Structures are given as C-alpha cells and as structure tokens.
Amino acid sequence: MASSNYKMVSGKFEGVFDGAGYSIKGMEGYNERGIFEKNSGTIKNLVVEDVSFSNKSSYNTGVIAGVNYGTIENCVVKSDVTVTAETGGARYAVGGIAGLLSNGKIINCSNFGTITGIGNYCRRGRI
C-alpha cells in the first residue's frame, strides 16, 4: 500500500488485524495519530516501513497506534514519527509502535525508526 491520501482507522479498533507478514509502505499522515487511533483489539504480524507521521495537534501518536489498550504483537516498524506539542495542559506521548501504552501489551515488536518529540508538552517512548 502506498498512499499520501491515507486516513487513520479512527475511534477505537476492537477487532483482530492480522497483517500476515505483509508490509504497509509509503504512507504519509499529517495530524494523524497512527494507522489506528486507539487499539483495544489485537494487531499482529505487520511490517510498516517508509511511512511518515508528523503531528502538531498535541495527540498521542505512534506509527501503529496512537494509544494501545489491547495487544500489538510480532510487528516491525521501520519508519519515523514526529510530534510537536508546545501548548496544552497535558503531556502527549510519541512512540514507534504506540504513542501511549494504557494497560495494553506490546509483544515481540521492534522499532527501527526515529522517534522525535518537540516541545515542553511532549514525551518520547522507546519502542
């Protein structure tokens, strides 16, 4: 999949997404939170490469999920993510797999991209 007209899966995803080892490539997202806005289901066996997410709207942002309440397993990210959060009362998170982990699980996943958080209200994750 290669597209700059990408739209994230908005709202809460509660199903099972099995990428079966296939790759999502070449997407660009501006002010998106990730491929999935919020994951409460299971996302597995997915490779994401050469995508770019840049967010200046102070949201939790990750390449696969902005917020993970569910399970992300056996996934690989080879892409960069940048969040600028210079205003707001809350701190916003940025990560390679998920921006924020909220009682969810990340199992056997790797991130090879650069994670950039800019501003006083941004915190960076490591995966």
Secondary structure, 3 states (H helix, E strand, C coil): CCCCCCCCEEEEECCEEECCCCEEECCEEECCCCCEEEECCEEECCEEEEEEEEECCCCCEECCEEEECCEEECCEEEEEEEEECCCCCCCEEEECCEEEECCCEEECCEECCCEEEECCCEEECCC
